[in-house]
Amino acid sequence: MTVDSITAEAFALQVERYYGSLISTKQRVPQVSILRPGMIAEDSNAKQNSEPSLGGKFLYAGELDAEARALVVAANIAGAATLATSADAEARKQAMRDGVVDFLVTTLDEALRILKNEVRKRETVAVCIAQAPEIVEHEMLERGVLPDLKHPIEPAGLEQGQCILSWRVVVAPALWLPKIDVIVADCLHKNLGAPGLDSETGESTRRWLRLAPRYLGRMAQGVRVLRCSENSARYLAEQLRAEVESGRVGAVVEINLIREGQSLQYFVKPPLG
């Protein structure tokens, strides 16, 4: 791996750990939003979608530093409405360029107008206020604005028997990665209920596979990471190997199996000619 690719994978892994932590909290946050007393998020989308989601929940991520960037991306994937702050103009601009936040505003009033609307609709949104966090937090306290979730949030570690499967296409990732994503999603769907893929894990995994590429964007430079059981990771890796070696995926694929304290890396190449 190059230095850039290592950085991209590390960021994707950090986002995945925050996503795992956020999704695991979905049953523990209040059903009534406290952005405004008595305001209940609409539930029509939740009834139609079995995926776990933080739609209708308000997350305060604090200052938009490196940790908070990963948390905001994870919250976007999980479906939350997120507020961050930064007095650093360059950090705010970079967050917009990278798609970490959707709106840059200058006051809490502006931020709350956006957040209230999206919380009510259970839609995903990320807003950054161009102020230092201590100023914003003091004003939130004065107004009685309390988030459902608040940073710091502990990233989820690997549980017993879990590992991380990651894959990367060396050439033409824009062409081949979406096709590989379909292969992986199809394998997971066909094998839901297999060891390490119970229904709840499967639903949160499908959400991750569907939305992570969109929200990670160029920050992960075409890296895909997936938390699953070691048995499932080995099964998926073998399926990827078969697709590449058969020529149905016409690119070299780098595959990593990451467990606590160790990593197995190998390259799979399509047939010559």
Buried (B, 14 or more C-beta within 10 A) or exposed (E): EEEEBEBBBEBBBBBBBBBBBBBEBBEEBEEEBBBBEEEEBEEEBBEEBEBBBBBBBBBBBBBBBEBBBBBBBBBBBBBBBBBBBBBBEEBBEBBBEBBBBBBBBEEBEBBBEBBBEBBBBBBBBBBBBBBBBEEBBEBBEEEEBBBBBBBEBEBBEBEEEBBBBBBBBBEEBEEBBEBBBEBBBEBBEEBBEBEBBEEEBBBBBBBBBEBBBEBBBEBBBBBBBBBBBBBBBBBBBEBBBEBBEEEEBBBBBBBBBBBEEEEEEEEBEBEEE
